[in-house]
């Protein structure tokens, strides 16, 4: 009986420890659940990384090392993931800046690196890029100066989106022609970058819709 009596207190202490651990674990879970409900992790991540998503430093077409220009083009899913920080409707100015600067970079890279044999394709593609960029600049300026209605803003966006789509169509045709490996690689990177800008423009359209969502269709842009 004495041995049994000595064992019971230890057993009771072990049970109490287990109960305390369970209570602490439950409390920790409750705190984490409360934090998860109160904190928007995605919004916080966007707030941290968005300042790093800046307009491209558009290269000069007269740079000495032209062969390195192609690496200034965003390329692949990893690059697009970096742009997710400005995918939300609150980043319309950043979306437009990134679109226009990337388009200008594409223009410089294509002009510098595509061979003379591509002049027919690239001449047409450049026209489409220029048109797209012009519509985006008018959209950006018009919104900043409160000069656009919802319909005018969406029309400018649609024209820019269409121009970029025509640019990509022309490059896809160029990709079917006999090309050397470097030319094929440059065309591939230009196409990939153009598709990324199309995604960026889709985000921009959502931002425009959101911008005008609380106003009448006939009213001008409510914010700068």
C-alpha positions as CSV (number, residue, x, y, z in Angstrom):
1,X,0.0,0.0,0.0
2,X,2.9,2.4,0.8
3,X,4.4,1.8,-2.6
4,X,1.0,2.4,-4.2
5,X,0.6,5.5,-2.2
6,X,4.0,6.8,-3.3
7,X,3.2,6.1,-7.0
8,X,-0.1,8.0,-7.1
9,X,1.2,11.5,-6.5
10,X,3.7,11.1,-9.4
11,X,1.0,9.7,-11.7
12,X,-1.2,12.7,-10.7
13,X,1.6,15.1,-11.5
14,X,2.0,13.5,-14.9
15,X,-1.7,13.8,-15.6
16,X,-1.7,17.4,-14.6
17,X,1.3,18.1,-16.9
18,X,-0.5,16.5,-19.8
19,X,-3.6,18.5,-19.1
20,X,-1.6,21.7,-18.9
21,X,0.1,20.9,-22.2
22,X,-3.2,20.3,-23.8
23,X,-4.6,23.6,-22.4
24,X,-1.5,25.5,-23.7
25,X,-1.8,23.9,-27.1
26,X,-5.5,24.8,-27.3
27,X,-4.7,28.4,-26.3
28,X,-1.9,28.6,-28.9
29,X,-4.3,27.3,-31.6
30,X,-7.0,29.8,-30.5
31,X,-4.4,32.7,-30.8
32,X,-3.3,31.6,-34.2
33,X,-6.9,31.3,-35.4
34,X,-7.6,34.8,-34.1
35,X,-4.6,36.2,-35.9
36,X,-5.5,34.4,-39.1
37,X,-8.9,36.0,-39.0
38,X,-7.5,39.5,-38.2
39,X,-4.5,39.6,-40.5
40,X,-4.6,39.5,-44.3
41,X,-1.3,37.7,-45.0
42,X,-1.6,38.3,-48.8
43,X,-2.2,42.0,-48.3
44,X,0.8,42.2,-45.9
45,X,3.0,40.4,-48.4
46,X,1.9,42.7,-51.2
47,X,2.6,45.8,-49.0
48,X,6.1,44.5,-48.3
49,X,7.1,43.6,-51.9
50,X,5.1,46.2,-53.9
51,X,7.7,49.0,-53.4
52,X,10.3,46.8,-55.2
53,X,8.1,46.5,-58.3
54,X,9.3,49.6,-60.2
55,X,9.2,50.7,-63.7
56,X,11.9,49.2,-65.9
57,X,15.2,51.1,-66.4
58,X,14.7,51.3,-70.2
59,X,18.1,50.6,-71.8
60,X,19.6,52.7,-74.5
61,X,19.6,51.1,-78.0
62,X,23.2,52.3,-78.4
63,X,24.6,50.2,-75.4
64,X,27.9,48.6,-76.2
65,X,27.1,45.1,-75.1
66,X,23.9,44.5,-77.1
67,X,24.1,40.7,-76.5
68,X,23.2,41.3,-72.9
69,X,20.1,43.3,-73.7
70,X,17.8,40.2,-74.0
71,X,18.4,39.4,-70.3
72,X,16.7,42.7,-69.4
73,X,13.4,41.1,-70.5
74,X,11.3,39.5,-67.8
75,X,10.9,35.8,-68.6
76,X,8.9,32.8,-67.3
77,X,6.6,32.1,-64.4
78,X,9.2,33.2,-61.8
79,X,9.3,36.7,-63.2
80,X,5.5,36.9,-63.3
81,X,5.3,35.8,-59.6
82,X,7.4,38.9,-58.8
83,X,4.7,41.1,-60.3
84,X,1.9,39.6,-58.2
85,X,2.7,42.2,-55.6
86,X,1.0,44.8,-57.8
87,X,-1.9,42.6,-59.0
88,X,-4.5,44.2,-56.8
89,X,-6.9,47.0,-57.8
90,X,-5.1,49.5,-55.6
91,X,-2.0,49.4,-57.8
92,X,-3.3,50.8,-61.1
93,X,-0.5,53.5,-61.4
94,X,2.1,50.8,-60.8
95,X,0.5,48.5,-63.3
96,X,0.4,51.1,-66.0
97,X,4.0,52.2,-65.3
98,X,5.2,48.7,-65.4
99,X,3.4,48.0,-68.7
100,X,4.7,51.0,-70.5
101,X,8.3,50.6,-69.3
102,X,8.3,46.9,-70.2
103,X,6.9,47.7,-73.6
104,X,9.7,50.3,-74.2
105,X,12.3,47.8,-73.1
106,X,10.8,45.2,-75.5
107,X,11.1,47.7,-78.3
108,X,14.7,48.5,-77.6
109,X,15.7,44.8,-77.3
110,X,13.9,43.8,-80.4
111,X,15.4,46.6,-82.4
112,X,18.9,45.8,-81.2
113,X,19.0,42.1,-81.4
114,X,16.7,40.9,-84.1
115,X,18.6,40.5,-87.4
116,X,17.9,42.4,-90.7
117,X,16.1,39.3,-92.0
118,X,13.4,40.0,-89.4
119,X,12.8,43.6,-90.5
120,X,9.4,42.9,-92.1
121,X,8.1,41.1,-89.0
122,X,9.7,43.5,-86.5
123,X,8.6,46.6,-88.4
124,X,5.0,45.5,-88.1
125,X,5.4,44.3,-84.5
126,X,7.0,47.6,-83.5
127,X,4.0,49.5,-84.9
128,X,1.7,47.5,-82.8
129,X,3.9,48.0,-79.7
130,X,4.0,51.7,-80.3
131,X,0.2,51.9,-80.7
132,X,-0.3,49.9,-77.5
133,X,2.1,52.1,-75.6
134,X,0.5,55.3,-76.9
135,X,-2.9,54.2,-75.7
136,X,-1.5,53.3,-72.3
137,X,0.1,56.7,-71.9
138,X,-3.2,58.4,-72.8
139,X,-5.0,56.2,-70.3
140,X,-2.5,57.0,-67.6
141,X,-2.5,60.8,-68.2
142,X,-6.3,60.9,-68.6
143,X,-6.9,59.1,-65.3
144,X,-4.3,61.3,-63.5
145,X,-6.0,64.5,-64.7
146,X,-9.6,63.2,-64.1
147,X,-10.3,63.5,-67.8
148,X,-11.7,60.1,-68.6
149,X,-15.1,58.6,-68.2
150,X,-15.3,54.9,-67.4
151,X,-16.1,54.1,-71.1
152,X,-13.2,56.1,-72.3
153,X,-10.8,54.5,-69.9
154,X,-11.9,51.0,-70.8
155,X,-11.8,51.9,-74.5
156,X,-8.1,53.1,-74.2
157,X,-7.3,49.9,-72.2
158,X,-9.0,47.7,-74.9
159,X,-7.0,49.4,-77.7
160,X,-3.7,48.9,-75.8
161,X,-4.6,45.2,-75.1
162,X,-5.5,44.7,-78.8
163,X,-2.3,46.2,-80.0
164,X,-0.2,44.0,-77.7
165,X,-2.2,41.0,-78.9
166,X,-1.4,41.9,-82.5
167,X,2.3,42.3,-81.6
168,X,2.3,38.8,-80.2
169,X,0.5,37.4,-83.3
170,X,3.2,38.9,-85.5
171,X,6.0,37.4,-83.4
172,X,4.4,34.0,-83.4
173,X,4.5,34.2,-87.2
174,X,8.1,35.3,-87.1
175,X,8.9,32.3,-84.9
176,X,7.7,30.0,-87.6
177,X,10.3,31.3,-90.1
178,X,13.8,29.7,-90.3
179,X,15.9,31.4,-87.6
180,X,19.3,31.0,-86.1
181,X,19.3,29.9,-82.4
182,X,19.9,33.4,-81.0
183,X,17.1,34.9,-83.0
184,X,14.7,32.2,-81.9
185,X,15.7,32.8,-78.3
186,X,15.1,36.5,-78.6
187,X,11.7,36.0,-80.2
188,X,10.8,33.5,-77.5
189,X,11.7,35.9,-74.7
190,X,9.8,38.8,-76.4
191,X,6.8,36.6,-76.7
192,X,7.0,35.5,-73.1
193,X,7.4,39.1,-71.9
194,X,4.5,40.2,-74.1
195,X,2.3,37.5,-72.5
196,X,3.3,38.7,-69.1
197,X,2.3,42.3,-70.0
198,X,-1.1,41.0,-71.2
199,X,-1.6,39.5,-67.8
200,X,-0.6,42.9,-66.3
201,X,-3.1,44.6,-68.5
202,X,-5.8,42.2,-67.3
203,X,-5.1,43.2,-63.7
204,X,-5.2,46.9,-64.9
205,X,-8.7,46.4,-66.3
206,X,-9.9,45.0,-63.0
207,X,-8.3,48.0,-61.3
208,X,-10.1,50.4,-63.7
209,X,-13.4,48.7,-63.0
210,X,-12.8,49.0,-59.3
211,X,-11.8,52.6,-59.7
212,X,-15.2,53.5,-61.2
213,X,-17.3,51.0,-59.2
214,X,-18.6,53.6,-56.8
215,X,-19.4,56.2,-59.4
216,X,-21.9,56.7,-62.2
217,X,-20.8,55.6,-65.6
218,X,-20.9,59.1,-66.9
219,X,-18.8,60.6,-64.2
220,X,-15.1,61.2,-64.7
221,X,-12.4,59.4,-62.9
222,X,-12.9,60.0,-59.1
223,X,-9.2,59.7,-58.2
224,X,-5.8,60.7,-59.5
